[in-house]
Amino acid sequence: MHFSNFILGLATTTALSSAHSLIQKRATTSCTTPSGPGFCSSTSTACTGGTYVAGHCPGAADIQCCVATCSAPAGQGVCEPTSNTCAGTFVGGLCPGPSDVQCCPSGGSGGGSGTGVAGIDVSSTPPSSFWSCAAGKYKVVALEGYIQACGSGGAVKSNFAANYKAAQAAGISRIDAYLFPCTGTQSNGVACKSPATQLQEFLNAVDSNGMTIGHYWFDIEPTSTANGDACNAWNLGSSANAALAKQWVAALQGSGRKWGIYANGNQWTSMFASRSTDIGSQLPLWAVQFDNKPGVNTVTSLMGGWTSAVAKQYTLDTTTCGSGADLDSFST
């Protein structure tokens, strides 16, 4: 009787131990969101390098999808459970969450081969902690250096120098800068400064602060006060817009700096006569394509005479390293 109880107790203990072992080995629940793949976790746990997205996980309201990016030797990727299929090879130690959440380079599950290096672009003023984190994750940061400022016809961004110094101090290897020009007619009657004046103000800010800029970018995108934006960019009509854009491109090329164009192919026809209107395809393209897929070679939205891109902005208005930024891939 006692021996039987011992055997029964041993069997029960073994069963419980085995069940516990199976629970520990159970794969983390994966999730898919409009911002990309991720893993389900309690929001009480930090989603380092990413952000929680609600409504994509089973369980309580505080169980949400952690969508985080990562930077592996093979390129930028996404953090997801190893139970998913990775187009590349999972790399451990680069992601938040349990040990079975690892970095899948090259665009995540089934994402194909993504070329280029990991980067971000920043317009806000992040805290110092952001820069030290970003230096460990990204090879390139592009800073907003000049803004529309339609109340004055264009102006150097007030945080440009401070952001540059912070990025430099953190050890980020390549710092780019972009110029978002004043290009429209404003309801307040203030005319945009000439391209030559805006360009000179921007370059003076670079030189007077001793900046070493890896690549300069000219931002071409429409804005409208009717949509809540401060200025009316590129609202001069297709012919006048094209003429102004070509004037700008000539000024950029005459500056002796390394310039490229940042633009979204899907916005092209709202500014110019057609998607094929070429205002400066001799300059490299930083393409905007919000598909959450890193990799310069994944750009498919082309226009204006370009047949390829050297950079891609693929995720807009996300959180990384605890502050707001956009995610990019850049060619070296």
N, C-alpha and C positions, 0 to 999 in steps of 0.2 A: 504493500500500500504506500509506504513512504517512498519506495524506489520509483513507483509509478508516478507519484506526485512530483518527484525530482525530474523524471523524464519529461513530464508534461510541462513543468516550469521551465526546463531548459529549452524545450521546443518553442514555448511561448516567447521566451526571451530572444531566441534566435530569430523568430518571425518578426518580432518588433524591431530587432536590430537590422534585419534585412530591409524591412519597410522604411526604416529611418534612412538607411543607405540609399535606397531608391529615391527618396524625397530629395536628398542632398544632391543627387546626380541629375535630377530633372532639369531640362533645359529652361533657361529664362524665356519668358513669353515675348515673342517679337511683335512688333506693331508697325503699321504703315500710315503715314500722315501726308498731307499735301506738301509738307516741308521735307519729306524723305523718310526712310526707314529708321527704326530705333528699337528700344526695348522698354517693357513695362516695369515701372518701379514706383515706390512710394515717394511722393513729393517731399517727404521729410529727409530724403537722401539727396545730396547735391547732384545735379546733372551738369557736372563740370565740363565746360567747353561747348555747352549746348543749351537747350531750353526744353521745358516740359510742354507737351501739347495734350490738352484734355480731349476726352471723347473717343479714344482709340484703343482702350484697354478694358478688359473685364474687371469686375470687382468694384470696390468702393471708389468714391469720387476722388480720393487722394492718390489713387493708382493711375498714373498717367504715362504717356509715351515720352521717354527721354530721347530727343533727337540731337545727336552730337556729332561733330566732325572731328577728324583726327589727321595727323600728318605722319606718315610712315616713310621709310626710305624709298619705297616704290611710288610714292606720290600721296596726294591728299585722298582721304576716304571718309567713310562713315562708320560709326560705332554700332554694332549690331550683334545679336547672339550668333555663336558659331554653329548653331543648328540651321541657320540660313545658308544659302548657297552664295559663295563669294566668287566673283569673276577672277579675282587675284588670289592672294594667300593671306589668311588672317594673321595679324600681328598682335601679340598680347602686350599688356602694360601701357597702353596708350589711351585707354578709355575709362570713363566712370563706370560704376556698377560692378556686378559680380565677375568672377574670373572667366566665365564663358561669354562675356561681352568683349569683343575684340575689334581691332581696326581692320576694316575691309577696304584696301586701297582701290583706286581706279573706279570710283563711282558707286561702290556698294554692290548689293545683290544683283548679279547678272548685268552689271553696268558696263562691261566692256573695258577696254584699255583707255584710261584717261591720261593724257599727256600734260606736261607742264608742272609747275611747282605751286604749292598752296599759298594763297594770298588773301588779303582783305582790303576793303576800302573804308575809310573813316571820315565822317564829317562832324561828329560830336566831339566833346572833350572828355575822354575817358579818364578814370582815376589811374594813379601810378601802378596799382596792382595789375591793371589790364595789360600794360605794356610788357611787364616781365613775363606774364603768361603768354602773350602773343608772340614774343620772341622765341619761345619754345615750340610754337605750333606753326608759324607762318614764315615764309621766306621773303615775302613782299608785302609792304603796306603802301597803299596809295592814299594820300591825304588831300582833302579839299583845300585848295590854296587861294581860290578866287571865286566870288559869288556874284550872282546877278545884281543884287543890291539895287533894285530899280528906283529906290528913293534917291540914289546918288549916281545912278548910271553905271554901276559896277564898282566893286571894292575888294581888297584883299581880305580873306577870311580872318577874323579876329584871333582865332585859336591856331592858325597855321604854324607860326613859329614855335609855339609851346608844344604842339603835337609833334613837330619835327624833332625838337630837342629830347622829348620823352622817348620817342621811337629810337633815336640814335643812342641815347643813354642805355636803353634796354638791350642794345646789340642787334637790332633787326638789320639784316644784311643788305637789303635793298629798299630804299624809300623813294616812291614815285609821288608825283603831285599832279592834280588836275585843275584845269581852269574852266569854270562854269560861267560863260560870258553873259552880259546883258545884250540882248539881240532884238528886242521887240519895242512896240510903242506902248507907253504906260498911261493909265488913266489919270495919273497925277501930273502929266505933262512934262516930266523930267526925261530928257533925251538920254539914250545910252551914250556913254563915252565912245570915242572911235576905237576900232580894233587896235590901232597902234598904241593908244593911250592905255587901254585895259591891259594889253600884253606887257607894256613897259612897267606898269604898276606891279604886276605879278612877278616879273623877272627881277625887278628891283628888290622886292621882298625876299626872294630867294637869295640874291647876291649879298644884300646887306646883312642877312642873318647867317652867312657862311654855309648855306645848305649845299649838300652834294646830292643832286636828284638823279636817280637812275633813269627814269623815263618820264617825259611830260605828256599829258593827255589833254586833248581839247574835247570838252563835253558838249555834244549836240543832242538836245532833247527839248521837246515842246513843253511849255507850262502855260497855265491860264488862270487868271484871277477868278474866272467863272467856276473853276474846279477847286478853288480854295488856295491856289498858289499865290505867292506874292507878286509875281511878274508875268508878263505876257511874252514868252520867248517864241521866236520864229513865227510871228503872226503877220508878217509883211506881205504874204502872198508867195506862191511857189517860185515865181521868177525872181523876185527881189530877195527871197530867202536864199536861193541858189547863188545869186550874185554876191550876197554878203558872206555866205559860207566860203566861197572861193577867195574872197578878199582876206578872210581870216586865214585860210590855208596858206596863201602866199606870204602873209606876215609871219606865220609860224615857221615856214621853211626858211625865211630870211633871217630868223633869229639866231641861227647857228646851234640850236638845241635839238635834242632827239625827241621829236614829237610823234604822237599817234592820235587817232580819233576814237572816242568812246561814243557808241551809238547803238540804238535798238532798231533792227530792221523793220519791225512791225509799226514803228512810229514814222518811218521815212516818208510815206505818202501823205502824212498830215503836214509835212513841212515842204516837200518838194513835189515836182510834177508827177513823178512815178518812182517806183521802187528802184528802177535802174538809173536814176539821176546820179551822175558821178560828180561829186564836188571835191574829191581829194583822195581817190583810191591809191595814190602813190604813197600815202602814209599808212603805217600799220593800223589794224583795226582791233580795238578792245570791244568785243561784241557783248551785247546784253541779251541773255536768253534764260529766263527764269524757269528752268526745268529741274533744278536741284541736282544736276549731274555735273560734277567737276570734270575738268579735262578740256584743254583748248581744242583738241581734235573732235569734241562732241558738238561744236558749233554747226548748226544747220541753217540758222536764220541770217542769211547774207543779203546784201543790197549794195547799191551805189558803186558797182564795179569791182567790189572785193570778192575774191574767190576763196579766201581763207582768213583766219583771225590769228592774232598772236596772244590774245588774252580773252577771258570769258568771265562775265559776272553771272553767276548761276543761281544765287540765293540772295534775296533782298530783305533788308530789315530783320535780321535775326540777332540772336544774342550769342556771343562767344567771349570767353574769359571774363564774364560778368558785365559786359557792356555791349552796346549796339554796334553792329557793323554789317557790311555786305560781304558775301563770300565769293572768291574769285580764283581762277587758275591763270597763271602767267607763264609764257615761254621764257626760258632762261636767256 
